[in-house]
Amino acid sequence: MNLTAADLDDLEPDDQRPSSQQIAGVLRAVILTKRIGPGERLPSQLDLAERYGVARETIKTALRILRDERLIVTRQGTGAFVRTSTEKPIGLRPHIEAAFERPHVSIDFAGFSGETLHGAMTEPLDKIRAGRLSPETITVRLLLPDLSNPASVPAAANDDGDDVAVRRRAEGIMRRHTESIVAEVHELADLGLVRNATADIRRHRTATLFKLYILNNEQAFFGFYPVVKHSVTIDKKPTPIYDVMGKDVPLFPYATSDEEDTGTQYVEAARGWFDSVWNTIAEERP
């Protein structure tokens, strides 16, 4: 639900504090009572100024108070958002959907199967097909492990370690999700629903023990893959393997702001890491 300026409470007429502090108090209350959630956008400065009959400088001062309290981040040209990194680990889906509301969408993913990303992209892609969303461009980059050679995970949980059948099973899971993402994104461009849409896959030969999502170069979500021993069916036989488990992995969010804070630094470092792997040891494969 998008919070509008009209949804906000009136200022108390007997409150002697400056208007900026009163407005900050109203906004603080809607954030702390969860009337507006992590990552959601506050009403614009112009809307807030009109709602309370004050100058935009007063609104800027109110937002600065909330920013200093680490309740919000402000982004050049897009507005003020409830800070996500003040929350506990969160789900990816609402942030993926919000990313597709922008004119230019970019998603970088580094991880294993891409299953979570595939599921999170389903609804916004359906909305584009239905004409309910209309981004101009979409760019998706998928950075995946190369399973053509032995790996520490996934691997058979025995003395031999490597098992081609185990890697073949993992490769099938990865292909099912990531190649579906590629096909669905390219289809939007083929149908003329998006002016330009690309999705590319590159592989690397290092072990994948974490997942990273970078959305529109402004948000990063990081999670660790736990390594577990479990049994799967391969060639109709139960086979114990060491595997990484990505489902329900908690994701830790970071977002850029117009300040040089931890969130901004993390997103910049994540972008730098992704580009360094993408442009060096990662390779395109048929």
SVG drawing of the C-alpha trace seen along z (x, -y; Angstrom):
<svg xmlns="http://www.w3.org/2000/svg" viewBox="-6 -28 46 75">
<polyline fill="none" stroke="black" stroke-width="0.4" points="0.0,0.0 1.4,-3.4 1.1,-6.0 0.0,-9.4 0.3,-12.8 -3.5,-12.7 -3.1,-9.6 -0.9,-11.4 -2.2,-12.8 -2.7,-16.6 -0.3,-18.6 -1.4,-19.4 -2.4,-23.1 -1.1,-23.4 2.3,-21.9 4.9,-24.6 7.7,-22.8 8.9,-23.9 6.9,-22.6 9.8,-20.5 10.0,-18.6 6.2,-18.0 6.2,-16.7 9.2,-14.5 7.2,-13.1 4.2,-12.3 6.5,-10.5 8.4,-8.7 5.1,-7.4 4.0,-5.9 7.4,-4.2 7.6,-2.8 4.0,-1.6 4.6,0.2 2.0,-1.9 4.8,-2.1 7.2,0.7 10.9,1.1 12.0,-0.1 8.7,-2.0 8.7,-5.5 7.5,-8.4 5.2,-11.1 7.2,-13.6 8.5,-16.8 6.0,-18.8 3.1,-16.7 4.2,-17.0 4.7,-20.8 1.2,-21.2 -0.3,-18.8 1.0,-20.9 1.1,-24.4 4.9,-24.8 7.9,-25.6 9.9,-22.7 12.9,-23.7 10.8,-22.8 10.1,-19.4 13.8,-18.9 14.6,-19.7 12.1,-17.1 13.5,-14.5 17.0,-15.3 15.9,-14.6 14.7,-11.1 17.8,-10.5 20.0,-11.3 18.0,-8.8 18.7,-6.2 15.0,-5.7 15.1,-6.8 17.4,-7.2 17.1,-9.9 18.0,-9.2 18.8,-11.8 15.9,-12.4 13.7,-9.6 12.7,-10.7 12.9,-9.4 12.5,-5.7 12.1,-3.8 15.5,-2.4 15.6,1.4 18.8,2.1 17.1,1.2 14.9,4.2 15.6,7.9 16.5,10.1 13.7,9.7 12.1,11.3 13.2,10.4 9.9,10.4 8.5,6.9 11.9,5.3 12.0,7.0 8.5,5.8 9.4,2.3 12.5,2.4 10.3,3.0 8.3,-0.2 11.3,-2.2 11.9,-3.1 15.2,-1.4 15.5,1.9 18.8,3.7 19.2,6.9 22.5,8.5 22.4,12.0 25.4,14.0 24.5,17.4 23.6,20.9 20.3,21.9 18.4,18.6 15.2,20.3 14.3,17.4 14.9,14.8 12.9,16.7 9.9,16.8 10.2,13.2 10.3,12.0 7.2,13.9 4.6,11.3 6.3,8.2 6.9,9.9 3.2,10.9 2.3,7.2 4.4,6.1 2.6,8.5 -0.7,7.3 0.3,3.6 0.2,2.8 4.0,2.0 5.9,0.4 9.7,0.1 11.7,-1.1 14.7,1.2 15.5,4.3 19.1,5.6 19.6,8.9 23.0,10.5 23.3,13.9 26.6,15.0 26.6,18.8 29.0,21.6 30.5,23.7 29.6,27.3 31.4,28.9 34.3,29.7 34.4,31.3 33.3,28.9 33.2,29.0 29.5,28.5 27.3,30.0 29.2,33.3 28.6,36.9 28.9,37.3 31.3,40.2 35.1,40.7 35.1,40.1 33.5,36.7 32.9,35.9 30.0,37.6 29.1,36.5 25.5,37.5 25.3,35.1 26.7,32.2 24.3,33.1 21.3,32.9 22.4,29.5 23.0,28.3 19.5,29.2 18.0,27.3 20.1,24.2 19.3,24.3 15.6,24.7 15.4,21.5 18.0,19.3 17.3,20.1 13.6,19.5 14.5,16.0 16.6,15.3 13.8,16.5 11.1,14.6 13.0,11.3 14.0,11.6 10.3,12.4 9.3,9.0 11.6,7.3 10.4,9.6 6.8,8.7 7.6,5.0 6.5,4.6 9.9,3.3 12.1,1.1 15.3,3.0 15.5,6.2 18.6,8.3 19.5,11.2 22.9,12.8 24.6,15.7 28.2,16.1 29.9,18.9 32.9,19.0 34.8,21.9 34.8,20.9 32.6,22.4 29.3,20.6 28.6,20.2 26.5,17.0 23.9,15.2 23.9,11.6 21.2,9.5 21.9,5.9 18.7,4.0 18.9,0.9 22.4,0.3 20.8,-1.1 20.0,1.9 22.0,5.0 20.7,8.1 23.2,10.7 22.7,14.1 24.8,17.1 24.1,20.6 24.4,23.2 26.1,26.4 24.0,29.5 24.1,33.2 20.9,34.7 19.7,37.5 18.3,37.0 17.2,39.4 19.6,39.9 19.1,42.6 16.2,43.9 18.5,44.4 18.7,42.4 22.1,40.7 23.6,38.7 25.2,35.5 26.7,32.3 24.6,29.4 24.0,25.7 20.5,24.7 19.1,21.4 15.4,21.6 14.4,19.3 18.0,18.1 17.7,14.8 18.8,11.8 20.5,8.8 19.5,5.5 21.6,2.5 20.6,-0.7 22.4,-3.7 21.6,-7.2 22.9,-10.6 25.3,-10.1 28.5,-8.1 27.1,-5.7 27.5,-1.9 24.7,-1.1 26.1,-3.2 29.6,-1.7 28.2,1.8 26.3,1.4 29.3,-0.2 31.5,2.6 29.0,5.3 28.8,3.7 32.6,3.5 32.9,7.2 30.2,8.3 31.8,6.4 35.3,7.7 34.2,11.3 31.9,10.7 34.7,9.0 37.5,11.4 37.1,15.0 33.5,15.4 32.8,16.9 29.9,17.1 28.8,20.7 26.3,22.0"/>
</svg>
